[in-house]
Amino acid sequence: MEDLAEIARRKERLIARCAAQRDSLAGVLRDLERPIAVADRALAIARFFRAHPALVFVAVAILIAFRRRGALGLLGRGLAVWRAWRSISGWAGRMGMEFPRGRRRERAGDVAS
């Protein structure tokens, strides 16, 4: 009988120790909740950029352009690229090639086809 009583006391001590360990672990995890959230957000951003590498390229290109020329230089370069695209796409259209263009806006007086 004493063996059963000893086993019951040991079981109660183990249950109490487990409860204390659970409380301690909950406190540690509560302290780590914010750093884990920051790391999770950083991983989500990294996955997004990995899925969209063109955005990384554009961001780097913009940073390089701003660093060297400033906003006015970037505007001038953008205008030059836009003009070149318009002339090349127009020339290619006359040669029978098609390049994607932006949507054409309908003006008053245009006849729908």
C-alpha positions in Angstrom: 0.0 0.0 0.0 2.8 2.4 0.8 4.2 1.8 -2.7 0.9 3.1 -4.2 0.9 6.1 -1.9 4.5 6.9 -2.9 3.7 6.6 -6.6 0.7 8.9 -6.1 2.9 11.5 -4.3 5.6 11.2 -7.0 2.9 11.7 -9.7 1.6 14.8 -7.9 5.2 16.2 -7.7 5.8 15.5 -11.4 2.5 17.2 -12.4 3.4 20.3 -10.3 6.9 20.4 -11.8 5.4 20.1 -15.3 3.0 23.0 -14.6 5.9 25.1 -13.4 7.9 24.3 -16.5 4.9 25.2 -18.7 4.5 28.6 -17.0 8.2 29.3 -17.4 8.2 28.3 -21.0 5.1 30.5 -21.6 7.0 33.5 -20.1 10.0 32.9 -22.4 7.7 32.6 -25.5 5.9 35.7 -24.5 9.2 37.6 -24.4 10.1 36.2 -27.9 6.7 36.9 -29.5 7.7 40.3 -30.9 11.2 39.3 -32.3 9.5 36.2 -33.9 6.9 38.5 -35.5 9.6 40.8 -36.9 11.5 37.8 -38.3 8.3 36.4 -39.8 7.6 39.7 -41.5 11.2 39.9 -42.8 10.8 36.4 -44.3 7.5 37.4 -45.9 9.1 40.4 -47.5 12.1 38.3 -48.7 9.6 35.7 -50.2 7.7 38.5 -52.0 10.9 39.9 -53.6 12.0 36.5 -54.5 8.7 35.9 -56.3 9.0 39.4 -58.0 12.6 39.9 -59.1 11.7 42.6 -61.5 10.6 44.8 -58.6 14.1 44.4 -57.1 15.7 45.4 -60.4 13.5 48.4 -60.8 14.2 49.5 -57.2 17.9 49.2 -57.7 17.8 51.0 -61.0 15.8 53.9 -59.4 18.3 54.1 -56.5 21.2 54.3 -58.9 19.5 56.9 -61.1 18.7 59.1 -58.1 22.1 58.8 -56.6 23.9 60.0 -59.8 21.5 62.5 -61.3 18.8 63.5 -58.9 15.1 63.8 -59.7 15.5 66.2 -62.6 18.1 64.0 -64.3 15.8 61.0 -63.8 12.9 62.8 -65.4 15.0 63.7 -68.4 16.3 60.2 -68.8 12.7 58.8 -68.5 11.5 61.3 -71.2 14.4 60.1 -73.5 13.5 56.4 -72.9 9.8 57.2 -73.6 10.6 59.0 -76.8 12.9 56.2 -78.0 10.2 53.6 -77.2 7.6 55.6 -79.2 9.9 55.9 -82.2 11.1 52.3 -82.2 7.5 50.9 -81.7 6.3 53.2 -84.5 9.1 52.0 -86.8 8.5 48.4 -85.9 4.8 48.8 -86.6 5.5 49.9 -90.1 7.7 46.9 -90.6 4.9 44.6 -89.5 6.1 43.9 -85.9 3.9 44.7 -83.0 5.1 46.0 -79.6 2.7 46.3 -76.7 1.4 49.8 -76.1 -0.6 51.4 -73.4 -4.4 51.6 -73.7 -5.5 54.1 -76.2 -7.9 56.6 -74.7 -11.0 57.4 -76.7 -11.4 61.0 -77.5 -14.6 62.8 -78.3 -15.3 62.5 -82.0 -13.5 59.2 -82.4 -15.6 56.6 -84.1 -15.6 53.2 -82.4 -14.8 50.3 -84.8 
